[in-house]
């Protein structure tokens, strides 16, 4: 016996729509795009982008550093730089940048040949090949030179400016006479300068004593405050490594105390005495200023001390 199964028409329509949606295939392009997007997200996390950028910068830098270090270790980089420098110097020399003249300013006592020897250059060599720092150092090693500057003036000039030390005294020691500056530094042989006709050394005072050069700056500093006494100085003797005796041009010996401050005060005292009574113009042999605030005057047989004429006039009944 056969029977037909009857179904609800609304149910059949809904079922058919659901089946149609479930059975509809996905477009191929959409499937491919979705798959590729999923792969990219899984293979390239967000933090990898900055890492890649850093790698692109660091890898070449590290590579160049390693290459440079290796080349330097083998000496190839240094050789290359030297070769490039020599090539530049040779090229500029071929273009006419060669030493043609040396101009020196400030040279008074330094000999011309001494300057040339210190420079160690020759006419016609490429001017860029001259090491200015080394030339400056050699110039400042010369006895008279306190400082030096040197510069190139292209195409072919060297311009040199010297500052020379000033001779302040002649050091007499063991039959040697050496010109020294204010700091006691030896500058030249006084006898040699005299043979060359240098008349300036005739005006310099002499200092005597084994260690006199080391102490001459304190003496000269003290004499700066005694402008009347300083031009009269003929010689100074460093006594027992402790103090100075001055010999003035008029033959008077001045005995100074120990210590820089005490010596300065004694010279100022002598200045005041001379200003008040012209004591240094009298016929005296020595003035001892070693005791603070006192002056012991040693006279000759015919000495006339300050006030002597006034006293003699009083004894003779004359008005003073």
Secondary structure, 3 states (H helix, E strand, C coil): CCCCCCCCHHHHHHHHHHHHHHHCCCCHHHHHHHHHHHHHHHHCCCCHHHHHHHHHHHHHHHHHHHHHHHHHHHCHHHHHHHHHHHHHHHHHHHCCCECCEEEEECCCCCCHHHHHHHHCCCCCCEHHHCCHHHHHHHHCCCCCEEEEEEEEECCCEEEEEEEECCEEEEEEECCEEEEEECCCCEEEEHHHHHHCCCCHHHHCEEEECCCHHHHHHHHHHHHCCCHHHHCCEEEEEEECCCEEEEEECCCCEEECCCCHHHHHHHHHHHHHHHHHHCHHHCCEEEEECCCCCCCEEEECCCCCCCCHHHHHHHHCCCCC
